[in-house]
């Protein structure tokens, strides 16, 4: 009897971890406008949800099942976020203000495949260079390292654009011409 109860707890825990992971990924895909992929995932997600909830509702007199369900939900959120971090879907825009005006940094970043727009800026302590850089999220850390190597005191702000339209860089990404070496 105790062994069957333990098996039920483990099953409910695993089902809810999987369900909430799917739920988290579906929500992120929905926010990024990937509606067909989100719809496909939601189809699997709802089956998992119904099975897991059914197991708990059929055994409401067993408090450990409810605890396993709640614990699985919390763990599922973390697992879903970790999966999304690994997938690194979408693009980011990185705004950089360098400590000093460096003509070579935008050129270096462009040669590596990043979309860079730069202009002269003036700060409290003198001339600076401002850059707006567009990159796929999966290259975010690599970009930070490139910038910090060239200017360890650079001021960096990152945000995720909702939509992107126009420009040579977007066309090149759609054709698969940028970052070819890094994707292998």
C-alpha positions in Angstrom: 0.0 0.0 0.0 2.8 2.4 1.0 4.7 1.6 -2.2 1.7 2.3 -4.4 1.2 5.7 -2.6 4.9 6.6 -3.3 4.6 5.6 -6.9 1.5 7.8 -7.2 3.3 10.8 -5.7 6.2 10.4 -8.1 3.9 10.1 -11.1 2.0 13.2 -10.1 5.2 15.1 -9.4 6.7 14.2 -12.8 3.5 14.8 -14.7 3.2 18.3 -13.2 6.8 19.2 -13.9 6.4 18.2 -17.5 3.0 20.0 -17.8 4.3 23.3 -16.3 7.5 23.2 -18.4 5.3 22.9 -21.5 3.1 25.7 -20.2 6.0 28.0 -19.6 7.5 27.3 -23.0 4.1 27.8 -24.7 3.6 31.2 -23.0 7.0 32.3 -24.1 6.4 31.2 -27.7 3.0 33.0 -27.6 4.7 36.2 -26.4 7.2 35.9 -29.2 4.5 35.5 -31.8 5.2 31.9 -32.7 1.5 31.0 -32.6 1.6 27.7 -34.5 4.4 26.2 -32.4 2.6 27.4 -29.2 -0.7 25.8 -30.4 1.1 22.5 -31.0 2.7 22.5 -27.6 -0.6 23.5 -26.0 -2.2 20.4 -27.5 0.3 18.1 -25.7 0.2 20.3 -22.6 -3.6 20.0 -22.0 -3.4 16.2 -22.3 -0.7 16.1 -19.6 -2.7 18.5 -17.5 -5.9 16.5 -17.6 -4.1 13.3 -16.7 -2.2 14.9 -13.8 -5.2 16.7 -12.4 -7.4 13.6 -12.8 -4.9 11.6 -10.7 -5.1 14.2 -7.9 -8.8 14.6 -8.0 -9.4 10.8 -7.9 -7.3 10.7 -4.8 -8.2 13.9 -2.9 -8.1 12.0 0.4 -4.3 11.6 0.0 -2.7 14.9 1.0 0.7 13.8 -0.3 -0.8 13.8 -3.9 -1.8 17.4 -3.5 1.6 18.3 -2.1 3.3 16.5 -5.0 1.0 18.4 -7.5 1.9 21.8 -6.0 5.7 20.9 -5.7 5.7 19.7 -9.3 4.1 23.0 -10.4 6.9 25.0 -8.7 9.7 22.8 -10.1 8.0 22.9 -13.5 8.3 26.7 -13.6 12.0 26.5 -13.0 12.6 23.7 -15.5 10.5 25.6 -18.1 12.6 28.7 -17.6 15.8 26.7 -17.9 14.7 25.1 -21.1 13.7 28.6 -22.5 17.2 29.9 -21.5 18.8 27.1 -23.5 16.6 27.7 -26.5 17.3 31.4 -26.4 14.5 32.3 -28.7 14.3 35.7 -30.4 16.6 38.7 -30.5 17.9 41.3 -28.2 18.9 44.9 -28.7 22.0 46.0 -26.7 22.6 49.7 -26.1 26.2 50.4 -25.3 27.9 53.6 -24.3 31.7 53.3 -24.3 34.1 55.0 -21.9 35.9 56.5 -24.8 35.2 57.0 -28.5 36.5 53.9 -30.2 36.2 53.8 -34.0 37.3 50.2 -34.3 34.7 48.6 -32.0 31.7 48.9 -34.3 33.7 47.6 -37.2 35.0 44.6 -35.1 31.4 43.8 -34.0 30.1 44.0 -37.6 32.8 41.7 -38.8 31.6 39.2 -36.3 28.0 39.4 -37.7 26.3 41.8 -35.2 24.0 44.5 -36.5 25.6 47.7 -35.2 24.5 51.4 -35.5 26.8 53.8 -33.8 27.0 57.6 -33.2 29.0 60.1 -31.3 27.7 60.8 -27.8 28.7 63.3 -25.1 28.6 62.3 -21.4 29.4 64.0 -18.1 33.1 63.1 -18.5 33.5 63.8 -22.2 33.1 62.2 -25.6 31.7 58.7 -25.8 30.4 56.4 -28.5 26.8 55.1 -28.4 25.9 51.9 -30.2 22.8 50.0 -30.7 23.4 46.3 -31.5 21.0 43.7 -32.6 21.8 40.0 -32.1 20.0 36.7 -31.6 19.6 35.9 -27.9 21.8 32.8 -28.2 24.8 35.1 -28.8 24.1 37.5 -26.0 26.9 36.4 -23.6 29.4 36.2 -26.5 28.5 39.8 -27.4 28.9 41.0 -23.8 32.4 39.4 -23.7 33.4 41.1 -27.0 32.3 44.5 -25.7 33.9 44.0 -22.2 37.2 42.9 -23.9 37.4 46.1 -25.8 35.9 48.4 -23.1 35.6 46.9 -19.6 33.9 50.1 -18.4 31.2 50.2 -21.1 27.7 50.9 -20.0 25.4 48.2 -21.3 21.5 48.1 -21.4 19.7 45.2 -23.0 16.1 44.9 -24.0 14.1 42.5 -26.2 12.3 44.1 -29.2 8.8 43.0 -29.8 9.1 43.2 -33.6 11.8 44.0 -36.1 11.3 45.3 -39.6 13.7 46.5 -42.3 17.5 46.9 -42.5 20.1 44.7 -44.1 20.7 42.7 -40.9 17.2 41.4 -40.7 17.3 40.3 -44.3 20.6 38.5 -43.7 19.3 36.7 -40.6 16.2 35.5 -42.6 18.5 34.2 -45.3 20.8 32.5 -42.8 23.9 34.4 -43.7 24.9 35.7 -40.3 26.6 33.7 -37.5 27.1 30.6 -39.8 30.3 29.5 -38.1 28.9 29.8 -34.6 25.8 27.7 -35.3 27.8 24.5 -36.2 
